[in-house]
Amino acid sequence: MTITVRQITAAEHLAFVEAKAADQDFPTTVSFLQLPAWAKVKPEWGHESLGFFDGSELVGAGLVLYREMPKVKRSLAYLPEGPVIDWLRPDLDGFLTALAQHAKAKGAFGVRIGPTVVERTWGPDTIKTAIADEHLTTLSQAAPDATHRDVVRVSDTLHRLGWKAPKDGEGFAAGQPKFNFQLPLAHEDGTPKSADEVLKGMNQLWRRNIKKADKAGVEIVRGTRDDLAAFHEVYLVTAERDGFHPRPLGYFQTMWDALNGEREDRMRVYLARHEDDVVAATTWIQVGRHAWYSYGASSNEKREVRGSNRIQWQMIQDSLAVGTSVYDLRGITEGIAADDPEIGLIQFKVGTGGQAVAYPGEWDLPINKPLYLAFDAYMNRQKIKGAVASKASSVKALVKGLDKLGRRSGR
């Protein structure tokens, strides 16, 4: 049969992706970014739910977000971490061709997709060895513990059909991470791990910090929508300290309403309290067998009570309790040099005993090349503006910190 694509209802879309998310044999991770509810989180984008049909059978689904180019009535068709299809099917060409034809008919100047199938895996010991090797600067330079050849063929197919992998993961400067960090919560045969097994897989520092938090009296509270405000206060502190542009509180409230409105308990907020202070806060999302740590924040004070470790451990235990097989700590950069600005992130995450995974990355199909290149240039200009703003924020935080240090030393 020839694969065809047409618009489907949100209900059809949700039923399909939830069924695949619960299917242990389905090779593709069903991302929360491909839920129909995610369109409500991005109201500035147009959207539609697409179905992929093999004859009359629904065999794939995708949330398409349409980002219109300024002053031009043409859009980028973006499927973040999608579409949700079996990427290992031998007729993958048919899916990609049908999607491209549909996007062209909708007036899109380009399409962006992101297959969520694991191409390479690096275990914790391999990562630690690579970080310790002064001759290695990126994770890709270290031999992976596993390379999935059937997934490598996905990239080969995309390239053959004219899709382009954005250079260095850039492209429209708004994509999802190629490298992620995941903690398996099930054995290779699919049986769930116990909390004790997961805890024993963590490194000594993580286990010690969890015990330290408990001894210090850190309490983990699962919050309500109203507690998003407390989360956001700590998130703003983190943004100033780490030099990134924060999202407004309304964004998280919209996310809460959209995801939990679609399915109860889809999204949670956690607070780590010490005495009367919130020392860490996080958000958590679940779709079927997969749970994500989506946003995290920590205070500048009381870091010695290790609220960040303890709140992660609570989310991991709760993910086990609802039957998920993967706890996803989301994106990492692949830089592992000692002076890499993001090295602390992968070092923190590797302490969980999890693994780094590489997806094929995001791929672009230019339909109208002049408009595609113009939009790419526009988005890169926006990225530069954002980088300058973040740099200014970092400098401001540094000056503030030095001023505080000077006051403490009596200057």
C-alpha positions, -999 to 999 in steps of 0.1 A, spaced: 0 0 0 10 36 -6 14 57 26 -9 87 27 -12 116 51 -43 136 61 -55 156 90 -71 137 119 -89 148 150 -71 155 183 -90 125 198 -77 102 171 -42 116 175 -42 112 213 -56 76 212 -28 66 187 1 81 205 -10 68 239 -14 33 226 21 34 211 35 49 243 22 20 263 35 -6 237 68 -21 250 77 -33 215 72 0 198 108 12 190 101 50 190 99 71 221 66 90 222 75 125 232 52 148 251 60 173 224 40 152 200 8 152 222 -21 172 207 -22 192 239 13 206 232 -2 229 205 -20 248 234 14 254 249 26 271 217 -3 294 208 19 316 186 23 287 162 -4 273 139 -10 236 142 -27 205 130 -28 168 139 -17 145 110 -24 108 105 -2 85 84 -23 58 68 -14 25 52 -45 19 32 -72 25 58 -50 17 88 -37 45 110 0 37 113 15 70 125 6 104 139 22 138 143 17 172 157 27 198 132 35 233 144 35 260 117 59 290 123 51 317 98 80 337 83 78 374 90 61 394 62 56 362 41 26 340 41 46 309 42 55 287 71 80 262 85 62 229 93 78 217 125 72 183 141 92 185 174 105 150 183 82 136 157 63 123 139 53 92 159 59 64 135 78 32 135 111 46 122 125 11 115 98 2 90 112 -8 56 88 16 38 101 47 57 105 64 23 68 64 19 62 82 52 87 109 45 75 115 9 39 117 20 47 142 48 67 164 24 39 164 -2 13 174 25 36 202 38 41 215 3 3 215 -3 -1 235 29 23 262 16 52 253 39 87 264 27 104 237 47 98 208 71 117 199 102 114 165 120 132 148 148 132 110 150 132 98 186 150 64 181 183 58 199 212 56 175 241 54 200 245 48 237 273 56 262 271 40 296 282 57 328 317 41 330 324 50 294 313 86 300 335 89 331 365 74 312 359 99 283 357 129 307 390 118 323 408 115 289 423 149 282 426 141 245 388 139 241 367 170 238 333 156 227 313 125 236 312 114 199 350 109 200 345 81 226 335 47 212 298 41 222 288 11 241 261 4 215 255 15 179 221 6 165 227 0 128 190 -1 120 187 34 133 218 46 114 199 36 83 172 61 92 198 89 87 209 73 54 173 73 42 168 109 51 200 120 34 191 101 2 157 118 1 172 153 3 167 160 40 196 179 56 210 175 92 215 211 105 252 218 110 262 213 146 226 208 155 218 245 147 197 252 117 167 272 127 183 278 161 152 265 178 155 227 178 154 198 203 186 182 217 203 154 198 220 142 229 199 132 260 205 115 293 183 87 303 181 64 334 167 30 326 141 19 351 136 -16 337 159 -45 329 166 -55 293 138 -81 294 113 -54 303 109 -63 340 109 -33 363 138 -25 385 133 -20 422 141 13 439 170 -4 457 185 -15 424 183 20 409 198 35 441 227 10 440 234 20 404 240 56 414 276 67 423 287 71 458 284 109 458 247 108 447 239 82 474 257 103 500 240 135 490 205 118 492 213 106 527 226 141 536 194 157 524 173 133 545 195 138 576 192 176 571 154 174 571 148 182 534 111 175 526 99 168 491 64 181 484 43 173 453 26 205 446 -5 218 429 -10 243 401 -8 271 428 28 259 436 40 267 402 45 302 415 69 289 442 87 269 415 90 299 393 106 321 420 134 296 423 136 292 385 141 330 382 170 327 407 185 299 386 181 319 353 200 348 368 227 326 382 232 305 350 227 333 325 197 322 305 165 340 295 136 326 317 101 318 306 73 336 324 51 320 350 22 320 325 41 296 303 42 269 330 6 275 340 -4 271 303 16 239 302 0 226 333 -35 234 321 -29 219 286 -12 186 297 -33 179 327 -64 189 309 -56 163 283 -48 136 308 -50 139 346 -16 138 364 4 141 331 25 170 346 36 174 382 55 201 401 78 191 430 93 214 457 122 205 480 117 224 513 142 229 541 126 245 571 106 273 555 127 277 524 122 262 489 158 250 480 149 232 448 120 228 424 112 207 394 85 198 368 78 162 357 59 149 327 48 113 319 36 97 286 32 59 289 64 42 297 85 74 296 88 101 323 108 133 319 124 157 343 115 188 322 125 219 342 146 223 373 157 251 396 177 255 428 182 284 452 215 301 459 213 294 496 214 261 515 230 243 486 248 221 512 215 204 521 215 188 486 179 194 477 186 189 440 197 153 445 169 145 469 142 160 446 155 139 417 155 108 438 118 114 446 109 119 410 127 87 401 109 67 428 76 82 417 84 73 380 89 37 392 57 37 411 36 46 379 53 19 358 76 39 336 107 22 321 127 53 314 134 84 334 146 110 310 168 139 323 166 155 289 193 173 269 230 174 274 257 189 251 283 165 240 313 186 252 333 168 278 365 189 279 375 201 314 368 237 304 335 231 286 309 254 302 283 225 303 306 198 317 290 201 351 256 192 337 267 158 323 287 151 355 257 157 376 235 135 354 260 106 351 259 102 388 224 87 385 239 57 368 221 64 336 233 66 300 238 92 273 219 85 241 221 101 207 191 104 185 196 109 147 190 146 154 167 171 137 165 171 99 153 198 76 137 194 41 139 227 22 108 230 -1 114 266 -12 152 270 -8 153 309 -9 127 312 18 143 283 38 177 301 38 161 335 46 142 320 76 173 302 88 192 335 87 163 352 106 163 326 133 200 327 137 198 365 142 172 359 169 196 334 185 225 359 185 202 384 202 193 359 228 229 349 234 238 386 239 210 390 264 221 359 283 257 371 283 246 404 298 226 386 324 256 365 333 278 396 336 252 412 358 250 381 380 288 380 382 290 417 392 263 411 418 282 381 432 315 401 434 297 430 451 283 406 477 317 390 482 332 425 487 306 434 513 313 402 532 350 409 532 344 445 545 354 463 513 
